[in-house]
Amino acid sequence: MIKPFTCYLPSHDGQRGAVIEWTHNCQRSFDQGVSCAQAWLSNDDTGWLWANLIVERDALPPGVQRRAFEVGFLCRVHQRLCSPFGGGHQARQTCLQL
């Protein structure tokens, strides 16, 4: 049996954090994704969201590390969309459960 590795998404923008389990140690890639999304969210002059995701993700080795980056990135964006800072997006009505 493979022991899972745990990644932690901190709470942010008034939204709860999350715990995500992986088959490999992915915390660093996951954190990079969260940080990349936060940088985009914090700067009004960062260009396309999808472009930042692709460029930063592709710097990682293929496989689970890229997937962890993507999940971290999208989790932080989801937290923002669910928050009062998200511009009234309908995602506010969903709860982040992983």
Secondary structure, DSSP 8 states (H G I E B T S, - for coil): ----EEEEE--BTTB--EEEEESS--HHHHHHHHHHHHHHHH-TT---HHHHHHHHHTTS-TTHHHHHHHHHHHHHHHHHHHSGGG-S-GGGGS----
